[in-house]
Amino acid sequence: MSILRSAGILGTGHYAPEKILTNEDLEKIVDTNDEWIRTRTGIETRHIAADDENTSDLCVKAVEKALEAAHLTAQDIDFVIVATTSPDYIVPSTACMLQNKLGISHVGAMDLTAACSGYVYALAVASQMVKSGMYEHILIVGAEILSRLVNWKDRSTCILFGDGAGAAVVGPTDEGYGLLSSDLGADGSLGSILSIPAGGTAERITQESIDSGRAYVHMEGQEVFKAAVRHMGKTTVAALEKAGLSGKDVDMFIAHQANDRIIQAVAKRLKVPEDKMYVNVNRYGNTSAASVGIALDEAVRKGRIKRGDIVVLSAFGSGLTWGCDVLKWNY
Ligand SMILES: CC(C)(COP(=O)(O)OP(=O)(O)OC[C@H]1O[C@@H](n2cnc3c(N)ncnc32)[C@H](O)[C@@H]1OP(=O)(O)O)[C@@H](O)C(=O)NCCC(=O)NCCS
């Protein structure tokens, strides 16, 4: 067992459900309009899971593509991490559902809850497990069906979110490549500005909590917006500094796809130009833990990332949580 070898992403994949919900479709559900949504958020469409699709089903489809890209099979995997806020069940974990569906029900599996920062957290955790020699090939998946947790009567939140999954295989890579640094942070004192108040042990689900909307996503939009810009900027600078880099060294910046205005504000702070960013929030909306994984996979498949590139993944979400991973791309 080698000590502190390099670890990186060996392959990526994503899946988005077939059904697409447009801003025009939303105009028929709540009092909103395409122009308001586009100018405030940059979102035009989002994907919505079918009734017979669960979060673990989205995971399976994203993982199949990631395994294929990594030239590996499920049998090569020795640990599974699923980052999600919309699990199939409270228990068992969605990671356990996934490993069973993949036919590898002998390997370790756990869910990780860091809301929209989940993929960035999961990559940092998995990379350390590979670097230490504990495991060889770890599956990480960010996956969400937030369409089942938003209040479809609340126009300020239901327009924002979408469903999907982004996956990666994390494994050993050439020395000096792969994950160079991570910065993970949180501030629980601000948990209430983006939360689902009822449904846990603190507040049980009752007919009243359903009727009042407390069983669904609650958000103080402007507070979340300001915190997102501040913390995503700071965590990205901190992670880059740990790697001895700065904004000018970045070849590809992938921020959590929550809102185009947040992404542009953070990129401006970091002085990362438009052609070194990947943005797809217009097509997916905010897919929470899945968003960075989906965007990364699209950027890779479109040939926007090549070996040696400095790739920066940065996210922010409920908790509050935030985090950034800096990679020297290894393939
Ligand atoms: C949600 C967000 C788009 C709202 O934009 P905003 O400019 O802050 O808008 P406000 O909340 O101040 O609302 C302005 C007005 O638009 C209205 N409005 C809210 N949602 C609307 C919608 N979907 N369509 C039309 N009008 C809407 C409000 O009711 C308010 O009306 P009023 O002035 O008559 O009271 C913005 O705050 C945001 O993006 N926040 C961050 C959200 C986020 O990314 N969360 C996830 C982080 S992981």
The ligand as an SDF file (V2000), in Angstrom:
LIG
                    3D

 48 50  0  0  0  0  0  0  0  0999 V2000
  -34.3250   33.7920   -6.1900 C   0  0  0  0  0  0  0  0  0  0  0  0
  -33.8020   35.0190   -6.9230 C   0  0  0  0  0  0  0  0  0  0  0  0
  -33.6980   34.7190   -8.4040 C   0  0  0  0  0  0  0  0  0  0  0  0
  -34.8180   36.1430   -6.7140 C   0  0  0  0  0  0  0  0  0  0  0  0
  -34.3550   37.2970   -7.3790 O   0  0  0  0  0  0  0  0  0  0  0  0
  -34.4000   38.7080   -6.6350 P   0  0  0  0  0  0  0  0  0  0  0  0
  -33.9180   39.7070   -7.5910 O   0  0  0  0  0  0  0  0  0  0  0  0
  -33.6490   38.5310   -5.3390 O   0  0  0  0  0  0  0  0  0  0  0  0
  -35.9250   38.8780   -6.4080 O   0  0  0  0  0  0  0  0  0  0  0  0
  -36.7260   39.1780   -5.0510 P   0  0  0  0  0  0  0  0  0  0  0  0
  -36.7500   37.9380   -4.2080 O   0  0  0  0  0  0  0  0  0  0  0  0
  -36.2100   40.4440   -4.4570 O   0  0  0  0  0  0  0  0  0  0  0  0
  -38.1700   39.4170   -5.6290 O   0  0  0  0  0  0  0  0  0  0  0  0
  -38.4260   40.5510   -6.4750 C   0  0  0  0  0  0  0  0  0  0  0  0
  -39.8760   40.4730   -6.8770 C   0  0  0  0  0  0  0  0  0  0  0  0
  -40.0550   39.3900   -7.8070 O   0  0  0  0  0  0  0  0  0  0  0  0
  -41.1130   38.5510   -7.3630 C   0  0  0  0  0  0  0  0  0  0  0  0
  -40.8470   37.1800   -7.8010 N   0  0  0  0  0  0  0  0  0  0  0  0
  -40.2530   36.1860   -7.1000 C   0  0  0  0  0  0  0  0  0  0  0  0
  -40.2090   35.0810   -7.8590 N   0  0  0  0  0  0  0  0  0  0  0  0
  -40.7850   35.3860   -9.0370 C   0  0  0  0  0  0  0  0  0  0  0  0
  -41.0090   34.6590  -10.2060 C   0  0  0  0  0  0  0  0  0  0  0  0
  -40.6580   33.3740  -10.3520 N   0  0  0  0  0  0  0  0  0  0  0  0
  -41.6200   35.2810  -11.2440 N   0  0  0  0  0  0  0  0  0  0  0  0
  -41.9860   36.5510  -11.1470 C   0  0  0  0  0  0  0  0  0  0  0  0
  -41.7970   37.3090  -10.0530 N   0  0  0  0  0  0  0  0  0  0  0  0
  -41.1970   36.7190   -9.0070 C   0  0  0  0  0  0  0  0  0  0  0  0
  -41.1380   38.7200   -5.8580 C   0  0  0  0  0  0  0  0  0  0  0  0
  -42.3770   38.3560   -5.3420 O   0  0  0  0  0  0  0  0  0  0  0  0
  -40.8310   40.1810   -5.7230 C   0  0  0  0  0  0  0  0  0  0  0  0
  -42.0080   40.8950   -5.9670 O   0  0  0  0  0  0  0  0  0  0  0  0
  -42.3530   42.2140   -5.1060 P   0  0  0  0  0  0  0  0  0  0  0  0
  -41.2360   43.1810   -5.3960 O   0  0  0  0  0  0  0  0  0  0  0  0
  -43.6620   42.6280   -5.6620 O   0  0  0  0  0  0  0  0  0  0  0  0
  -42.3780   41.7580   -3.6910 O   0  0  0  0  0  0  0  0  0  0  0  0
  -32.4270   35.4680   -6.3730 C   0  0  0  0  0  0  0  0  0  0  0  0
  -32.5710   35.9800   -5.0660 O   0  0  0  0  0  0  0  0  0  0  0  0
  -31.4440   34.3580   -6.3500 C   0  0  0  0  0  0  0  0  0  0  0  0
  -31.0580   33.8550   -7.3770 O   0  0  0  0  0  0  0  0  0  0  0  0
  -30.9570   33.9610   -5.1610 N   0  0  0  0  0  0  0  0  0  0  0  0
  -30.0310   32.8610   -5.0370 C   0  0  0  0  0  0  0  0  0  0  0  0
  -30.7780   31.5770   -5.2480 C   0  0  0  0  0  0  0  0  0  0  0  0
  -29.8840   30.4000   -5.3570 C   0  0  0  0  0  0  0  0  0  0  0  0
  -29.0520   30.3500   -6.1870 O   0  0  0  0  0  0  0  0  0  0  0  0
  -30.1200   29.4280   -4.4810 N   0  0  0  0  0  0  0  0  0  0  0  0
  -29.4440   28.2100   -4.4770 C   0  0  0  0  0  0  0  0  0  0  0  0
  -28.0740   28.3290   -3.9450 C   0  0  0  0  0  0  0  0  0  0  0  0
  -27.3650   26.7610   -3.8490 S   0  0  0  0  0  0  0  0  0  0  0  0
  1  2  1  0
  2  3  1  0
  2  4  1  0
  2 36  1  0
  4  5  1  0
  5  6  1  0
  6  7  2  0
  6  8  1  0
  6  9  1  0
  9 10  1  0
 10 11  2  0
 10 12  1  0
 10 13  1  0
 13 14  1  0
 14 15  1  0
 15 16  1  0
 15 30  1  0
 16 17  1  0
 17 18  1  0
 17 28  1  0
 18 19  1  0
 18 27  1  0
 19 20  2  0
 20 21  1  0
 21 22  1  0
 21 27  2  0
 22 23  1  0
 22 24  2  0
 24 25  1  0
 25 26  2  0
 26 27  1  0
 28 29  1  0
 28 30  1  0
 30 31  1  0
 31 32  1  0
 32 33  2  0
 32 34  1  0
 32 35  1  0
 36 37  1  0
 36 38  1  0
 38 39  2  0
 38 40  1  0
 40 41  1  0
 41 42  1  0
 42 43  1  0
 43 44  2  0
 43 45  1  0
 45 46  1  0
 46 47  1  0
 47 48  1  0
M  END
$$$$
